[in-house]
Amino acid sequence: MKFAKNVELIASPTKSGCVDVLVPRCLIGNGQDVLGAPIDKEGLSSVQVEWRDGTIRSIKCSEETSNIPTEILLPRFVEPHAHLDKAFSWSRSPNLKGSYQEALAANLNEYQFRSKDEFLFSVEKSLNLALVNGIGAIRSHIDSFGKTAMRDWDLLEIVRTKWREKIFLQFVALVPLDFWQTYEGELLAQKVALNGDLLGGVIAYPFNKKKMFKSLLNLVQLANRLKCDIDLHIDESQSSPAAGLKLLLQVLDRVKNEISITCSHLSSMGLLREKAISNLAKEMAKNKLKVVALPLTNSWLLGRKDRTNLIKRPLAPIFQLQKAGIVVSVGGDNVNDAWFPLSNFDPINLMAFSMPIAHLSPWDRLGLSPFTTSAAHILNLQWDGLIQKGTPADFILLDSNSWVNALSEKPKRKVVVKGEFLNELPNDKNSIFSKFES
């Protein structure tokens, strides 16, 4: 597998440009700027975008009205749920059966023997691919329960500093939930909070309800004491629908919670009856919970039963959650590891595969928001991705004039970061990546 080339920004003293493009109408922030701009059947509006010094200076109706623009402009994407530390580890630790339990066993084995160079290879290769594919921010869960945890977090700070001008990075310490009750857990939590990152864990059925309640209560109290947000792998299962979510809501009834809590996966909730989903969604909204749906990994791992295809498959009920006013985003999750053997940190590819699974349509506001504005809200970014005067000139240009073509043909793309276009550089044969490429 060849590694993505290292990239740099093309030097541009003015960081300026002007393009006639198609922009999703729902992503244009100030409608007064584009009054009269035509909108096609896929919700794409023909406009002219001008930027200078890394900031959009104007967005208005295209001066050339006779021709339809041939490029779609989108904000750089936000990946709300990744696993940079284990990406591209499939060759070292495959999961040929494709089951959750086999994935867990393979992951634990790979983590036990993961070297510093392998860790850095996974992270750096992922970030290079994400950058050239148009991703501008990533929240990544990091396995943090072994003897190398502190080492890995120190390395992540080096990586974050190196990539600060290109990709915003946010990390979640992924550990067994009861780890946060230990002395080592307290030390790690303090380090994570100091870095502005998140505490995490897994709530997957089957579990001991009393023990899990205690661990979860401790985590929420710890997070509030440290003013550190939480992102949980919760209900990634095909049995006992929403058991973890119900437990979390019981915990939140017992404590005063002032931090943000994200529920990642929430797959089994989709197996409940509509009324039960609606009632739980209302409770979630009251507690200001956020959700990251992960249709690719869930579709691969869950709902397996020998050589039988189950008709009803676990998937977070995105539409019902949105209806309740909950912020829901869609993430890519695992890439080329024991949990999911495919994918490549390509947000357009994620959209194309997610559409038939989750019935999301990019020409609908609520179908596009999980990949754009909602994902930005999950990470609490300063910019939510709406295109308007005064926002960053951070976007991608797809060589296509329709959503259907863009999601079917893998169009060429140009990536603009702070007003500058990316440019590929040759590989450094002496770099760490050359050791692992094959």
Phi and psi in degrees as a GROMACS rama.xvg file:
@    title "Ramachandran Plot"
@    xaxis  label "Phi"
@    yaxis  label "Psi"
@TYPE xy
-82.4427  140.893  LYS-2
-84.376  143.054  PHE-3
-60.5185  142.406  ALA-4
-64.7269  148.634  LYS-5
-64.6928  151.693  ASN-6
-129.773  154.806  VAL-7
-139.555  169.794  GLU-8
-90.8943  136.225  LEU-9
-67.882  127.746  ILE-10
-59.6751  130.044  ALA-11
-149.027  106.143  SER-12
-61.3544  -28.5634  PRO-13
-99.6609  -16.5341  THR-14
47.6709  50.8094  LYS-15
-124.957  163.324  SER-16
179.985  169.441  GLY-17
-151.275  128.573  CYS-18
-138.269  144.276  VAL-19
-93.7525  120.127  ASP-20
-143.272  170.38  VAL-21
-100.052  127.546  LEU-22
-125.933  133.858  VAL-23
-54.547  125.619  PRO-24
-56.2019  -33.3972  ARG-25
-71.6333  -9.92461  CYS-26
-102.834  2.90065  LEU-27
-90.2444  118.551  ILE-28
-70.0895  -49.5698  GLY-29
-106.75  104.92  ASN-30
-63.8644  -25.589  GLY-31
-64.5862  -25.4295  GLN-32
-69.2012  -23.507  ASP-33
-126.157  26.9401  VAL-34
-58.5797  127.796  LEU-35
93.4923  -8.98544  GLY-36
-69.2354  132.718  ALA-37
-66.8022  147.071  PRO-38
-125.492  126.174  ILE-39
-83.8993  -178.173  ASP-40
-66.3725  -19.667  LYS-41
-96.2021  13.3516  GLU-42
77.6049  16.9257  GLY-43
-96.1245  130.673  LEU-44
-109.634  133.959  SER-45
-81.7011  115.303  SER-46
-140.445  168.88  VAL-47
-113.529  127.48  GLN-48
-114.983  126.896  VAL-49
-121.947  137.599  GLU-50
-135.279  154.649  TRP-51
-151.647  139.626  ARG-52
54.4971  36.8798  ASP-53
78.5805  8.41177  GLY-54
-131.228  140.861  THR-55
-68.6356  123.971  ILE-56
-95.6293  -29.4636  ARG-57
-158.826  150.04  SER-58
-138.843  121.758  ILE-59
-149.72  174.939  LYS-60
-61.0742  141.346  CYS-61
-61.0895  137.264  SER-62
-71.5544  -30.0335  GLU-63
-92.3996  99.5741  GLU-64
-93.5546  -10.6707  THR-65
-81.7485  -24.3689  SER-66
-115.217  138.816  ASN-67
-79.8613  130.348  ILE-68
-54.5398  151.126  PRO-69
-105.75  9.63146  THR-70
-132.328  145.693  GLU-71
-102.674  128.845  ILE-72
-101.57  127.917  LEU-73
-131.727  149.665  LEU-74
-64.702  150.547  PRO-75
-54.9687  138.272  ARG-76
-77.2943  159.972  PHE-77
-115.166  123.709  VAL-78
-95.1108  106.976  GLU-79
-84.2095  -6.76908  PRO-80
-158.068  103.64  HIS-81
-131.922  174.186  ALA-82
-136.363  75.7239  HIS-83
-61.617  -31.9593  LEU-84
-70.3631  -23.4768  ASP-85
-115.679  1.1892  LYS-86
-59.3519  143.462  ALA-87
63.7509  28.6173  PHE-88
-101.079  5.99759  SER-89
-54.5943  -41.4189  TRP-90
-63.9047  -29.8605  SER-91
-83.4323  -31.0467  ARG-92
-149.759  78.0397  SER-93
-78.2475  165.059  PRO-94
-133.235  82.3691  ASN-95
-70.5051  -24.0871  LEU-96
-78.7252  -23.3391  LYS-97
75.9211  14.5141  GLY-98
-93.4271  161.695  SER-99
-62.9282  -47.5982  TYR-100
-63.6806  -40.6562  GLN-101
-65.4097  -36.8554  GLU-102
-64.7136  -43.3688  ALA-103
-62.0478  -46.1667  LEU-104
-62.9039  -43.8502  ALA-105
-66.0392  -38.4772  ALA-106
-64.0069  -45.2969  ASN-107
-62.9993  -38.7595  LEU-108
-67.489  -43.5735  ASN-109
-64.9319  -40.5369  GLU-110
-65.2663  -36.7537  TYR-111
-61.1447  -33.9145  GLN-112
-111.433  9.59279  PHE-113
-67.9131  124.152  ARG-114
-87.397  168.612  SER-115
-60.382  -43.8058  LYS-116
-65.6492  -39.3752  ASP-117
-65.5415  -39.7034  GLU-118
-60.343  -49.7858  PHE-119
-66.3851  -36.3862  LEU-120
-59.3855  -48.8035  PHE-121
-59.2831  -46.9806  SER-122
-66.2711  -48.8867  VAL-123
-69.6038  -39.7775  GLU-124
-63.1289  -42.0341  LYS-125
-60.4846  -45.3126  SER-126
-68.108  -38.423  LEU-127
-63.8888  -42.8294  ASN-128
-64.9409  -44.7475  LEU-129
-59.0512  -42.217  ALA-130
-63.6364  -51.2576  LEU-131
-70.198  -21.2001  VAL-132
-87.1671  -7.72013  ASN-133
104.491  21.0579  GLY-134
-93.8361  132.613  ILE-135
-111.656  -11.4191  GLY-136
-153.37  143.299  ALA-137
-139.824  133.631  ILE-138
-104.947  121.015  ARG-139
-121.72  131.488  SER-140
-80.5307  138.947  HIS-141
-124.928  120.95  ILE-142
-56.3268  123.105  ASP-143
-137.551  26.8848  SER-144
-109.958  5.93933  PHE-145
-109.273  -172.09  GLY-146
-69.5485  -16.8158  LYS-147
-97.5331  6.99445  THR-148
-57.9483  -51.3485  ALA-149
-64.1673  -38.6092  MET-150
-60.0594  -45.7076  ARG-151
-63.3885  -39.3195  ASP-152
-69.7738  -32.2936  TRP-153
-66.2559  -40.105  ASP-154
-65.1015  -37.022  LEU-155
-63.7147  -34.9395  LEU-156
-66.2185  -36.506  GLU-157
-65.2518  -44.254  ILE-158
-62.1814  -44.0624  VAL-159
-61.4733  -42.878  ARG-160
-62.5014  -42.487  THR-161
-63.316  -37.4761  LYS-162
-98.7119  2.03832  TRP-163
-53.6557  -37.3508  ARG-164
-81.0559  -7.84938  GLU-165
-114.752  -44.6629  LYS-166
-138.132  130.718  ILE-167
-77.2725  127.903  PHE-168
-117.807  135.449  LEU-169
-134.84  133.434  GLN-170
-119.187  151.258  PHE-171
-123.905  125.742  VAL-172
-76.6109  110.687  ALA-173
-97.4521  112.746  LEU-174
-142.132  163.902  VAL-175
-59.829  139.954  PRO-176
-58.7497  -36.3472  LEU-177
-72.6397  -10.478  ASP-178
-61.2983  -30.6344  PHE-179
-69.8535  -8.90562  TRP-180
-90.6984  -5.02301  GLN-181
-93.3128  167.555  THR-182
-62.8474  -42.7896  TYR-183
-63.1797  -37.5512  GLU-184
-63.9956  -39.5456  GLY-185
-62.6015  -43.1605  GLU-186
-62.9585  -44.7805  LEU-187
-64.9319  -41.6233  LEU-188
-60.6415  -40.5758  ALA-189
-63.5995  -40.7231  GLN-190
-65.2971  -44.5945  LYS-191
-62.7515  -45.4868  VAL-192
-63.8287  -40.2725  ALA-193
-62.3249  -33.0153  LEU-194
-81.767  -6.65709  ASN-195
79.4556  22.6519  GLY-196
-100.611  -161.971  ASP-197
-126.657  155.709  LEU-198
-94.1486  145.039  LEU-199
-139.824  -174.488  GLY-200
168.619  -178.639  GLY-201
-126.389  129.977  VAL-202
-122.583  96.0074  ILE-203
-128.951  131.954  ALA-204
-70.2475  143.654  TYR-205
-84.4926  149.469  PRO-206
-149.015  159.89  PHE-207
-79.1532  113.106  ASN-208
-59.6101  -44.1618  LYS-209
-65.5354  -45.4935  LYS-210
-67.1038  -42.0246  LYS-211
-66.284  -38.4603  MET-212
-60.0673  -45.676  PHE-213
-61.8669  -45.0029  LYS-214
-64.5584  -41.1814  SER-215
-69.3427  -39.7909  LEU-216
-61.3381  -43.2483  LEU-217
-62.7823  -41.9047  ASN-218
-63.1561  -45.6942  LEU-219
-64.1279  -40.2489  VAL-220
-66.3308  -42.6278  GLN-221
-61.4658  -45.1188  LEU-222
-63.482  -39.4195  ALA-223
-68.9576  -37.8514  ASN-224
-63.4764  -37.619  ARG-225
-91.9575  -3.24482  LEU-226
54.5953  51.4408  LYS-227
-125.575  125.333  CYS-228
-70.2338  165.921  ASP-229
-125.565  141.921  ILE-230
-134.453  115.362  ASP-231
-106.996  137.492  LEU-232
-78.5434  111.618  HIS-233
-135.56  133.273  ILE-234
56.8398  39.0429  ASP-235
-82.7709  73.783  GLU-236
-155.297  175.12  SER-237
-122.469  17.6513  GLN-238
-138.962  162.872  SER-239
45.0754  64.6604  SER-240
-50.4924  127.986  PRO-241
61.3291  23.9548  ALA-242
-60.5728  -42.898  ALA-243
-67.654  -41.6832  GLY-244
-61.3175  -43.4325  LEU-245
-61.6706  -38.4098  LYS-246
-66.992  -41.1522  LEU-247
-61.3795  -42.7672  LEU-248
-64.9861  -34.7957  LEU-249
-65.5498  -39.7977  GLN-250
-63.5575  -43.8701  VAL-251
-66.7978  -20.5501  LEU-252
-72.6982  -18.3012  ASP-253
-97.2426  -17.0779  ARG-254
-128.537  158.445  VAL-255
-90.2825  109.236  LYS-256
-101.886  126.345  ASN-257
-123.564  11.7592  GLU-258
-113.252  165.442  ILE-259
-85.7006  135.468  SER-260
-122.488  124.419  ILE-261
-105.713  133.34  THR-262
-102.752  106.415  CYS-263
-90.4553  141.209  SER-264
83.1837  -82.9635  HIS-265
53.5868  32.6353  LEU-266
-63.0507  -48.4183  SER-267
-68.8047  -16.3895  SER-268
-58.7009  -31.9259  MET-269
-68.1418  -9.64912  GLY-270
-89.1674  -6.54695  LEU-271
-76.3156  165.106  LEU-272
-71.1239  157.588  ARG-273
-56.3408  -43.2432  GLU-274
-64.5144  -40.3911  LYS-275
-65.3794  -40.396  ALA-276
-61.5469  -45.3068  ILE-277
-61.2298  -44.3977  SER-278
-64.4524  -42.8839  ASN-279
-67.7067  -38.7525  LEU-280
-61.5416  -38.9445  ALA-281
-63.9799  -40.7718  LYS-282
-65.852  -38.2489  GLU-283
-64.1531  -44.0747  MET-284
-62.0558  -39.5495  ALA-285
-61.8587  -33.5253  LYS-286
-93.7892  6.46578  ASN-287
58.184  35.6738  LYS-288
-74.1174  147.53  LEU-289
-112.867  160.589  LYS-290
-133.957  137.849  VAL-291
-117.679  112.661  VAL-292
-85.8802  143.703  ALA-293
-132.602  73.5439  LEU-294
-65.2534  -31.0564  PRO-295
-69.0656  -54.9093  LEU-296
-64.5886  -40.3432  THR-297
-61.6391  -41.1124  ASN-298
-67.6975  -29.444  SER-299
-79.5424  -44.8888  TRP-300
-87.1923  -39.8956  LEU-301
-96.0725  159.966  LEU-302
77.7941  19.3291  GLY-303
-89.83  139.485  ARG-304
-151.277  90.3634  LYS-305
49.9801  -124.85  ASP-306
-104.02  35.9258  ARG-307
-118.919  133.54  THR-308
-91.8778  116.343  ASN-309
-73.9545  139.349  LEU-310
-73.5573  -40.2441  ILE-311
-98.2129  121.439  LYS-312
-115.72  145.062  ARG-313
-70.0189  127.521  PRO-314
-160.443  135.367  LEU-315
-53.0595  133.138  ALA-316
-76.2498  78.4415  PRO-317
-55.6352  -49.8427  ILE-318
-62.9244  -43.8656  PHE-319
-64.855  -37.0398  GLN-320
-67.5098  -43.7355  LEU-321
-61.0252  -40.093  GLN-322
-60.5519  -31.819  LYS-323
-81.6393  -1.46745  ALA-324
89.4405  17.629  GLY-325
-90.1894  137.237  ILE-326
-72.6548  120.014  VAL-327
-125.608  128.128  VAL-328
-121.877  168.328  SER-329
-119.166  129.468  VAL-330
-116.618  163.864  GLY-331
-86.5157  -24.5795  GLY-332
64.4505  -124.711  ASP-333
-83.4447  150.289  ASN-334
-134.462  114.903  VAL-335
52.6541  45.2493  ASN-336
-133.568  -170.531  ASP-337
-64.2391  -23.2396  ALA-338
-83.2686  -31.2645  TRP-339
-156.382  120.757  PHE-340
-81.7102  -9.63322  PRO-341
-110.43  -162.141  LEU-342
78.1054  169.315  SER-343
-162.169  31.0058  ASN-344
57.8683  40.0079  PHE-345
-112.925  109.234  ASP-346
-65.1658  -29.3815  PRO-347
-69.633  -40.059  ILE-348
-63.109  -40.9768  ASN-349
-61.2671  -43.445  LEU-350
-62.0381  -44.4264  MET-351
-62.9546  -40.0886  ALA-352
-77.9731  -31.9224  PHE-353
-75.2576  -29.6437  SER-354
-54.1506  -52.3844  MET-355
-71.6876  -25.9531  PRO-356
-75.4261  -46.852  ILE-357
-103.968  0.833151  ALA-358
59.2483  38.05  HIS-359
-93.8602  134.609  LEU-360
-118.079  124.674  SER-361
-67.5595  -17.3849  PRO-362
-83.4106  -5.00989  TRP-363
-100.096  139.224  ASP-364
-56.8001  -45.7172  ARG-365
-76.5501  -10.7513  LEU-366
-87.7745  -27.4713  GLY-367
-92.0173  -32.1518  LEU-368
-58.22  -34.0109  SER-369
-60.832  -21.606  PRO-370
-98.6409  -9.18669  PHE-371
-127.981  -92.7406  THR-372
-64.1996  -41.3931  THR-373
-66.7232  -38.9523  SER-374
-62.4636  -37.5728  ALA-375
-65.6069  -37.8819  ALA-376
-66.8027  -36.1684  HIS-377
-58.1685  -42.3858  ILE-378
-85.8811  -1.24513  LEU-379
56.3477  46.2173  ASN-380
-77.1635  154.859  LEU-381
-66.7756  -31.7801  GLN-382
-114.222  127.634  TRP-383
-87.8491  -0.263415  ASP-384
98.7464  -3.74805  GLY-385
-71.1862  137.739  LEU-386
-91.9847  115.908  ILE-387
-163.791  169.431  GLN-388
-58.4301  132.334  LYS-389
95.3178  -8.74307  GLY-390
-90.2815  162.522  THR-391
-61.8314  145.501  PRO-392
-84.9154  67.1974  ALA-393
-119.248  101.662  ASP-394
-158.305  172.251  PHE-395
-120.47  149.583  ILE-396
-115.184  116.116  LEU-397
-94.4946  131.129  LEU-398
-78.0203  73.2601  ASP-399
-161.014  155.285  SER-400
-116.08  15.9145  ASN-401
-157.862  154.084  SER-402
-62.6284  -43.7995  TRP-403
-59.5722  -44.6705  VAL-404
-66.5656  -41.8203  ASN-405
-61.6664  -37.1644  ALA-406
-90.9059  -4.23218  LEU-407
-108.273  -29.5157  SER-408
-111.929  3.50598  GLU-409
48.356  68.8266  LYS-410
-68.3085  157.797  PRO-411
-64.2506  150.905  LYS-412
-138.819  150.326  ARG-413
-118.404  136.172  LYS-414
-110.89  129.45  VAL-415
-114.85  124.391  VAL-416
-120.129  115.431  VAL-417
52.6223  39.6835  LYS-418
88.5105  -4.9587  GLY-419
-113.969  142.342  GLU-420
-81.387  142.427  PHE-421
-73.5651  150.315  LEU-422
-136.381  134.918  ASN-423
-81.0762  144.391  GLU-424
-115.299  156.98  LEU-425
-63.4132  155.565  PRO-426
-66.8324  148.32  ASN-427
-93.6751  108.472  ASP-428
-66.6999  -15.788  LYS-429
-93.0948  1.94019  ASN-430
-77.1524  169.431  SER-431
-62.8159  -27.3069  ILE-432
-66.5008  -33.6735  PHE-433
-63.7222  -20.8186  SER-434
-69.7529  -26.2477  LYS-435
-113.225  -5.46679  PHE-436
-77.8751  142.462  GLU-437
